[in-house]
Amino acid sequence: MPLKFLISEMHLYNRVNKEELTKRIMAELFQRKTISFYRYIYPEKPAGIKG
């Protein structure tokens, strides 16, 4: 399946406004916890990256 087709089928915009989403989150009966995952890479030639 071509990538162009996949992108055209995706909804790349907010379907609900910020105020409505804030109301929904505030009405939830549980607490959320945000976690992040990082993967650090070490380039072989870092001088080639800098301008």
VOPA-385332 format. One record per residue: residue in three letters; chain; x, y, z of N, C-alpha, C, O in turn. Coordinates in nm, 3 decimals. Each point is the difference from the previous one (the first is absolute). Layout:
BEGIN
<atom><type>ALA</type><mol>A</mol><n_x>X</n_x><n_y>Y</n_y><n_z>Z</n_z><ca_x>X</ca_x><ca_y>Y</ca_y><ca_z>Z</ca_z><c_x>X</c_x><c_y>Y</c_y><c_z>Z</c_z><o_x>X</o_x><o_y>Y</o_y><o_z>Z</o_z></atom>
...
REM end
This chain:
BEGIN
<atom><type>MET</type><mol>A</mol><n_x>0.085</n_x><n_y>-0.118</n_y><n_z>0.000</n_z><ca_x>-0.085</ca_x><ca_y>0.118</ca_y><ca_z>0.000</ca_z><c_x>0.090</c_x><c_y>0.124</c_y><c_z>0.000</c_z><o_x>0.084</o_x><o_y>0.014</o_y><o_z>0.088</o_z></atom>
<atom><type>PRO</type><mol>A</mol><n_x>-0.100</n_x><n_y>0.076</n_y><n_z>-0.183</n_z><ca_x>0.086</ca_x><ca_y>0.117</ca_y><ca_z>-0.008</ca_z><c_x>-0.018</c_x><c_y>0.094</c_y><c_z>0.118</c_z><o_x>-0.110</o_x><o_y>0.013</o_y><o_z>0.055</o_z></atom>
<atom><type>LEU</type><mol>A</mol><n_x>0.219</n_x><n_y>0.053</n_y><n_z>-0.016</n_z><ca_x>-0.002</ca_x><ca_y>0.092</ca_y><ca_z>0.113</ca_z><c_x>-0.097</c_x><c_y>0.115</c_y><c_z>-0.024</c_z><o_x>-0.068</o_x><o_y>0.043</o_y><o_z>0.094</o_z></atom>
<atom><type>LYS</type><mol>A</mol><n_x>0.060</n_x><n_y>0.007</n_y><n_z>-0.216</n_z><ca_x>-0.090</ca_x><ca_y>0.110</ca_y><ca_z>-0.032</ca_z><c_x>-0.144</c_x><c_y>-0.036</c_y><c_z>0.037</c_z><o_x>-0.073</o_x><o_y>0.084</o_y><o_z>0.053</o_z></atom>
<atom><type>PHE</type><mol>A</mol><n_x>0.033</n_x><n_y>-0.206</n_y><n_z>-0.080</n_z><ca_x>-0.134</ca_x><ca_y>-0.046</ca_y><ca_z>0.033</ca_z><c_x>-0.021</c_x><c_y>-0.001</c_y><c_z>0.151</c_z><o_x>-0.105</o_x><o_y>0.043</o_y><o_z>0.049</o_z></atom>
<atom><type>LEU</type><mol>A</mol><n_x>0.204</n_x><n_y>-0.092</n_y><n_z>0.025</n_z><ca_x>-0.013</ca_x><ca_y>-0.007</ca_y><ca_z>0.145</ca_z><c_x>-0.013</c_x><c_y>0.139</c_y><c_z>0.062</c_z><o_x>-0.082</o_x><o_y>0.020</o_y><o_z>0.090</o_z></atom>
<atom><type>ILE</type><mol>A</mol><n_x>0.160</n_x><n_y>0.075</n_y><n_z>-0.136</n_z><ca_x>-0.006</ca_x><ca_y>0.135</ca_y><ca_z>0.055</ca_z><c_x>-0.135</c_x><c_y>0.064</c_y><c_z>-0.030</c_z><o_x>-0.055</o_x><o_y>0.070</o_y><o_z>0.085</o_z></atom>
<atom><type>SER</type><mol>A</mol><n_x>0.002</n_x><n_y>-0.092</n_y><n_z>-0.202</n_z><ca_x>-0.128</ca_x><ca_y>0.062</ca_y><ca_z>-0.035</ca_z><c_x>-0.114</c_x><c_y>-0.056</c_y><c_z>0.083</c_z><o_x>-0.102</o_x><o_y>0.068</o_y><o_z>0.015</o_z></atom>
<atom><type>GLU</type><mol>A</mol><n_x>0.114</n_x><n_y>-0.186</n_y><n_z>0.039</n_z><ca_x>-0.104</ca_x><ca_y>-0.060</ca_y><ca_z>0.082</ca_z><c_x>0.011</c_x><c_y>0.038</c_y><c_z>0.148</c_z><o_x>-0.094</o_x><o_y>-0.022</o_y><o_z>0.077</o_z></atom>
<atom><type>MET</type><mol>A</mol><n_x>0.207</n_x><n_y>0.078</n_y><n_z>-0.037</n_z><ca_x>0.021</ca_x><ca_y>0.034</ca_y><ca_z>0.140</ca_z><c_x>-0.066</c_x><c_y>0.134</c_y><c_z>0.032</c_z><o_x>-0.009</o_x><o_y>0.088</o_y><o_z>-0.086</o_z></atom>
<atom><type>HIS</type><mol>A</mol><n_x>-0.036</n_x><n_y>-0.073</n_y><n_z>0.210</n_z><ca_x>-0.056</ca_x><ca_y>0.125</ca_y><ca_z>0.047</ca_z><c_x>0.111</c_x><c_y>0.077</c_y><c_z>0.069</c_z><o_x>0.029</o_x><o_y>-0.025</o_y><o_z>0.117</o_z></atom>
<atom><type>LEU</type><mol>A</mol><n_x>0.031</n_x><n_y>0.118</n_y><n_z>-0.187</n_z><ca_x>0.114</ca_x><ca_y>0.075</ca_y><ca_z>0.053</ca_z><c_x>-0.044</c_x><c_y>0.136</c_y><c_z>0.054</c_z><o_x>0.061</o_x><o_y>0.102</o_y><o_z>-0.029</o_z></atom>
<atom><type>TYR</type><mol>A</mol><n_x>-0.167</n_x><n_y>-0.103</n_y><n_z>0.107</n_z><ca_x>-0.050</ca_x><ca_y>0.122</ca_y><ca_z>0.061</ca_z><c_x>-0.075</c_x><c_y>-0.037</c_y><c_z>0.127</c_z><o_x>-0.039</o_x><o_y>-0.115</o_y><o_z>0.018</o_z></atom>
<atom><type>ASN</type><mol>A</mol><n_x>0.018</n_x><n_y>0.212</n_y><n_z>0.069</n_z><ca_x>-0.074</ca_x><ca_y>-0.025</ca_y><ca_z>0.123</ca_z><c_x>-0.149</c_x><c_y>-0.005</c_y><c_z>-0.031</c_z><o_x>-0.054</o_x><o_y>0.089</o_y><o_z>-0.064</o_z></atom>
<atom><type>ARG</type><mol>A</mol><n_x>-0.010</n_x><n_y>-0.193</n_y><n_z>0.109</n_z><ca_x>-0.143</ca_x><ca_y>-0.013</ca_y><ca_z>-0.023</ca_z><c_x>-0.082</c_x><c_y>0.058</c_y><c_z>0.114</c_z><o_x>-0.119</o_x><o_y>0.026</o_y><o_z>-0.015</o_z></atom>
<atom><type>VAL</type><mol>A</mol><n_x>0.183</n_x><n_y>-0.005</n_y><n_z>0.130</n_z><ca_x>-0.067</ca_x><ca_y>0.058</ca_y><ca_z>0.116</ca_z><c_x>0.085</c_x><c_y>0.118</c_y><c_z>0.046</c_z><o_x>0.123</o_x><o_y>-0.010</o_y><o_z>0.004</o_z></atom>
<atom><type>ASN</type><mol>A</mol><n_x>-0.187</n_x><n_y>0.123</n_y><n_z>0.032</n_z><ca_x>0.078</ca_x><ca_y>0.117</ca_y><ca_z>0.038</ca_z><c_x>0.062</c_x><c_y>-0.015</c_y><c_z>0.139</c_z><o_x>-0.040</o_x><o_y>-0.087</o_y><o_z>0.078</o_z></atom>
<atom><type>LYS</type><mol>A</mol><n_x>0.136</n_x><n_y>0.173</n_y><n_z>-0.049</n_z><ca_x>0.077</ca_x><ca_y>-0.008</ca_y><ca_z>0.122</ca_z><c_x>-0.087</c_x><c_y>0.012</c_y><c_z>0.125</c_z><o_x>0.022</o_x><o_y>-0.072</o_y><o_z>0.098</o_z></atom>
<atom><type>GLU</type><mol>A</mol><n_x>-0.119</n_x><n_y>0.162</n_y><n_z>-0.100</n_z><ca_x>-0.086</ca_x><ca_y>0.020</ca_y><ca_z>0.116</ca_z><c_x>-0.081</c_x><c_y>-0.126</c_y><c_z>0.034</c_z><o_x>-0.013</o_x><o_y>-0.036</o_y><o_z>0.117</o_z></atom>
<atom><type>GLU</type><mol>A</mol><n_x>-0.039</n_x><n_y>-0.031</n_y><n_z>-0.219</n_z><ca_x>-0.078</ca_x><ca_y>-0.123</ca_y><ca_z>0.021</ca_z><c_x>0.090</c_x><c_y>-0.111</c_y><c_z>0.055</c_z><o_x>-0.041</o_x><o_y>-0.073</o_y><o_z>0.090</o_z></atom>
<atom><type>LEU</type><mol>A</mol><n_x>0.160</n_x><n_y>0.061</n_y><n_z>-0.143</n_z><ca_x>0.092</ca_x><ca_y>-0.103</ca_y><ca_z>0.049</ca_z><c_x>0.040</c_x><c_y>0.027</c_y><c_z>0.145</c_z><o_x>0.012</o_x><o_y>-0.093</o_y><o_z>0.079</o_z></atom>
<atom><type>THR</type><mol>A</mol><n_x>0.008</n_x><n_y>0.220</n_y><n_z>-0.044</n_z><ca_x>0.033</ca_x><ca_y>0.035</ca_y><ca_z>0.138</ca_z><c_x>-0.113</c_x><c_y>-0.038</c_y><c_z>0.094</c_z><o_x>0.024</o_x><o_y>-0.052</o_y><o_z>0.108</o_z></atom>
<atom><type>LYS</type><mol>A</mol><n_x>-0.148</n_x><n_y>0.078</n_y><n_z>-0.148</n_z><ca_x>-0.117</ca_x><ca_y>-0.038</ca_y><ca_z>0.081</ca_z><c_x>-0.005</c_x><c_y>-0.151</c_y><c_z>0.020</c_z><o_x>-0.026</o_x><o_y>-0.048</o_y><o_z>0.111</o_z></atom>
<atom><type>ARG</type><mol>A</mol><n_x>0.052</n_x><n_y>-0.026</n_y><n_z>-0.217</n_z><ca_x>-0.004</ca_x><ca_y>-0.147</ca_y><ca_z>0.010</ca_z><c_x>0.106</c_x><c_y>-0.053</c_y><c_z>0.096</c_z><o_x>-0.027</o_x><o_y>-0.089</o_y><o_z>0.080</o_z></atom>
<atom><type>ILE</type><mol>A</mol><n_x>0.147</n_x><n_y>0.145</n_y><n_z>-0.088</n_z><ca_x>0.108</ca_x><ca_y>-0.045</ca_y><ca_z>0.088</ca_z><c_x>-0.032</c_x><c_y>0.034</c_y><c_z>0.145</c_z><o_x>0.023</o_x><o_y>-0.081</o_y><o_z>0.090</o_z></atom>
<atom><type>MET</type><mol>A</mol><n_x>-0.076</n_x><n_y>0.200</n_y><n_z>-0.065</n_z><ca_x>-0.031</ca_x><ca_y>0.042</ca_y><ca_z>0.136</ca_z><c_x>-0.114</c_x><c_y>-0.084</c_y><c_z>0.059</c_z><o_x>-0.008</o_x><o_y>-0.015</o_y><o_z>0.122</o_z></atom>
<atom><type>ALA</type><mol>A</mol><n_x>-0.079</n_x><n_y>-0.040</n_y><n_z>-0.205</n_z><ca_x>-0.112</ca_x><ca_y>-0.081</ca_y><ca_z>0.047</ca_z><c_x>0.037</c_x><c_y>-0.146</c_y><c_z>0.025</c_z><o_x>-0.080</o_x><o_y>-0.075</o_y><o_z>0.055</o_z></atom>
<atom><type>GLU</type><mol>A</mol><n_x>0.200</n_x><n_y>0.033</n_y><n_z>-0.094</n_z><ca_x>0.041</ca_x><ca_y>-0.139</ca_y><ca_z>0.019</ca_z><c_x>0.014</c_x><c_y>-0.032</c_y><c_z>0.148</c_z><o_x>0.036</o_x><o_y>0.086</o_y><o_z>0.080</o_z></atom>
<atom><type>LEU</type><mol>A</mol><n_x>-0.064</n_x><n_y>-0.208</n_y><n_z>-0.044</n_z><ca_x>0.003</ca_x><ca_y>-0.043</ca_y><ca_z>0.140</ca_z><c_x>0.132</c_x><c_y>-0.066</c_y><c_z>0.037</c_z><o_x>0.012</o_x><o_y>-0.060</o_y><o_z>0.108</o_z></atom>
<atom><type>PHE</type><mol>A</mol><n_x>0.087</n_x><n_y>0.070</n_y><n_z>-0.193</n_z><ca_x>0.131</ca_x><ca_y>-0.059</ca_y><ca_z>0.028</ca_z><c_x>0.107</c_x><c_y>0.103</c_y><c_z>-0.032</c_z><o_x>-0.024</o_x><o_y>0.096</o_y><o_z>-0.074</o_z></atom>
<atom><type>GLN</type><mol>A</mol><n_x>0.143</n_x><n_y>-0.116</n_y><n_z>0.129</n_z><ca_x>0.111</ca_x><ca_y>0.089</ca_y><ca_z>-0.028</ca_z><c_x>0.087</c_x><c_y>-0.058</c_y><c_z>-0.109</c_z><o_x>0.022</o_x><o_y>-0.121</o_y><o_z>-0.007</o_z></atom>
<atom><type>ARG</type><mol>A</mol><n_x>0.026</n_x><n_y>0.207</n_y><n_z>-0.077</n_z><ca_x>0.089</ca_x><ca_y>-0.042</ca_y><ca_z>-0.107</ca_z><c_x>0.145</c_x><c_y>0.022</c_y><c_z>0.042</c_z><o_x>0.030</o_x><o_y>0.088</o_y><o_z>0.081</o_z></atom>
<atom><type>LYS</type><mol>A</mol><n_x>0.058</n_x><n_y>-0.169</n_y><n_z>-0.136</n_z><ca_x>0.142</ca_x><ca_y>0.017</ca_y><ca_z>0.021</ca_z><c_x>0.066</c_x><c_y>0.000</c_y><c_z>-0.137</c_z><o_x>-0.021</o_x><o_y>-0.090</o_y><o_z>-0.081</o_z></atom>
<atom><type>THR</type><mol>A</mol><n_x>0.101</n_x><n_y>0.191</n_y><n_z>0.056</n_z><ca_x>0.068</ca_x><ca_y>0.012</ca_y><ca_z>-0.128</ca_z><c_x>0.139</c_x><c_y>-0.061</c_y><c_z>0.010</c_z><o_x>0.076</o_x><o_y>0.029</o_y><o_z>0.092</o_z></atom>
<atom><type>ILE</type><mol>A</mol><n_x>-0.045</n_x><n_y>-0.116</n_y><n_z>-0.187</n_z><ca_x>0.133</ca_x><ca_y>-0.059</ca_y><ca_z>-0.006</ca_z><c_x>0.056</c_x><c_y>0.020</c_y><c_z>-0.140</c_z><o_x>-0.075</o_x><o_y>0.012</o_y><o_z>-0.097</o_z></atom>
<atom><type>SER</type><mol>A</mol><n_x>0.206</n_x><n_y>-0.007</n_y><n_z>0.088</n_z><ca_x>0.066</ca_x><ca_y>0.017</ca_y><ca_z>-0.129</ca_z><c_x>0.110</c_x><c_y>-0.104</c_y><c_z>-0.015</c_z><o_x>0.061</o_x><o_y>-0.044</o_y><o_z>0.098</o_z></atom>
<atom><type>PHE</type><mol>A</mol><n_x>-0.038</n_x><n_y>0.005</n_y><n_z>-0.221</n_z><ca_x>0.106</ca_x><ca_y>-0.095</ca_y><ca_z>-0.031</ca_z><c_x>0.096</c_x><c_y>0.067</c_y><c_z>-0.097</c_z><o_x>-0.041</o_x><o_y>0.057</o_y><o_z>-0.100</o_z></atom>
<atom><type>TYR</type><mol>A</mol><n_x>0.167</n_x><n_y>-0.064</n_y><n_z>0.131</n_z><ca_x>0.102</ca_x><ca_y>0.059</ca_y><ca_z>-0.084</ca_z><c_x>0.100</c_x><c_y>-0.105</c_y><c_z>-0.043</c_z><o_x>0.027</o_x><o_y>-0.096</o_y><o_z>0.072</o_z></atom>
<atom><type>ARG</type><mol>A</mol><n_x>0.026</n_x><n_y>0.116</n_y><n_z>-0.188</n_z><ca_x>0.108</ca_x><ca_y>-0.085</ca_y><ca_z>-0.048</ca_z><c_x>0.111</c_x><c_y>0.092</c_y><c_z>-0.045</c_z><o_x>-0.016</o_x><o_y>0.074</o_y><o_z>-0.098</o_z></atom>
<atom><type>TYR</type><mol>A</mol><n_x>0.126</n_x><n_y>-0.077</n_y><n_z>0.167</n_z><ca_x>0.113</ca_x><ca_y>0.085</ca_y><ca_z>-0.034</ca_z><c_x>0.088</c_x><c_y>-0.072</c_y><c_z>-0.101</c_z><o_x>0.027</o_x><o_y>-0.120</o_y><o_z>0.012</o_z></atom>
<atom><type>ILE</type><mol>A</mol><n_x>0.017</n_x><n_y>0.194</n_y><n_z>-0.112</n_z><ca_x>0.091</ca_x><ca_y>-0.056</ca_y><ca_z>-0.099</ca_z><c_x>0.130</c_x><c_y>0.081</c_y><c_z>0.004</c_z><o_x>0.000</o_x><o_y>0.118</o_y><o_z>0.034</o_z></atom>
<atom><type>TYR</type><mol>A</mol><n_x>0.106</n_x><n_y>-0.183</n_y><n_z>-0.069</n_z><ca_x>0.131</ca_x><ca_y>0.063</ca_y><ca_z>-0.003</ca_z><c_x>0.053</c_x><c_y>-0.007</c_y><c_z>-0.142</c_z><o_x>0.041</o_x><o_y>-0.106</o_y><o_z>-0.045</o_z></atom>
<atom><type>PRO</type><mol>A</mol><n_x>-0.042</n_x><n_y>0.218</n_y><n_z>-0.026</n_z><ca_x>0.047</ca_x><ca_y>-0.002</ca_y><ca_z>-0.140</ca_z><c_x>0.149</c_x><c_y>-0.031</c_y><c_z>-0.007</c_z><o_x>0.078</o_x><o_y>0.039</o_y><o_z>0.086</o_z></atom>
<atom><type>GLU</type><mol>A</mol><n_x>-0.043</n_x><n_y>-0.109</n_y><n_z>-0.191</n_z><ca_x>0.141</ca_x><ca_y>-0.038</ca_y><ca_z>-0.019</ca_z><c_x>0.086</c_x><c_y>0.121</c_y><c_z>-0.032</c_z><o_x>0.115</o_x><o_y>0.008</o_y><o_z>0.042</o_z></atom>
<atom><type>LYS</type><mol>A</mol><n_x>-0.170</n_x><n_y>0.087</n_y><n_z>-0.117</n_z><ca_x>0.076</ca_x><ca_y>0.119</ca_y><ca_z>-0.039</ca_z><c_x>-0.082</c_x><c_y>0.126</c_y><c_z>0.039</c_z><o_x>-0.066</o_x><o_y>0.058</o_y><o_z>-0.085</o_z></atom>
<atom><type>PRO</type><mol>A</mol><n_x>0.071</n_x><n_y>-0.018</n_y><n_z>0.210</n_z><ca_x>-0.081</ca_x><ca_y>0.114</ca_y><ca_z>0.045</ca_z><c_x>0.038</c_x><c_y>0.132</c_y><c_z>-0.068</c_z><o_x>-0.085</o_x><o_y>0.089</o_y><o_z>-0.010</o_z></atom>
<atom><type>ALA</type><mol>A</mol><n_x>0.208</n_x><n_y>-0.074</n_y><n_z>-0.036</n_z><ca_x>0.042</ca_x><ca_y>0.123</ca_y><ca_z>-0.068</ca_z><c_x>-0.079</c_x><c_y>0.022</c_y><c_z>-0.129</c_z><o_x>-0.019</o_x><o_y>0.114</o_y><o_z>-0.041</o_z></atom>
<atom><type>GLY</type><mol>A</mol><n_x>-0.025</n_x><n_y>-0.221</n_y><n_z>-0.022</n_z><ca_x>-0.076</ca_x><ca_y>0.011</ca_y><ca_z>-0.124</ca_z><c_x>-0.142</c_x><c_y>0.052</c_y><c_z>0.021</c_z><o_x>-0.064</o_x><o_y>0.044</o_y><o_z>-0.095</o_z></atom>
<atom><type>ILE</type><mol>A</mol><n_x>0.016</n_x><n_y>-0.050</n_y><n_z>0.218</n_z><ca_x>-0.136</ca_x><ca_y>0.045</ca_y><ca_z>0.031</ca_z><c_x>-0.002</c_x><c_y>0.152</c_y><c_z>0.020</c_z><o_x>-0.093</o_x><o_y>0.067</o_y><o_z>-0.045</o_z></atom>
<atom><type>LYS</type><mol>A</mol><n_x>0.191</n_x><n_y>-0.015</n_y><n_z>0.111</n_z><ca_x>0.005</ca_x><ca_y>0.143</ca_y><ca_z>0.030</ca_z><c_x>0.030</c_x><c_y>0.078</c_y><c_z>-0.129</c_z><o_x>0.080</o_x><o_y>-0.042</o_y><o_z>-0.083</o_z></atom>
<atom><type>GLY</type><mol>A</mol><n_x>-0.146</n_x><n_y>0.157</n_y><n_z>0.071</n_z><ca_x>0.007</ca_x><ca_y>0.090</ca_y><ca_z>-0.113</ca_z><c_x>0.130</c_x><c_y>0.012</c_y><c_z>-0.064</c_z><o_x>0.015</o_x><o_y>0.074</o_y><o_z>-0.097</o_z></atom>
REM end
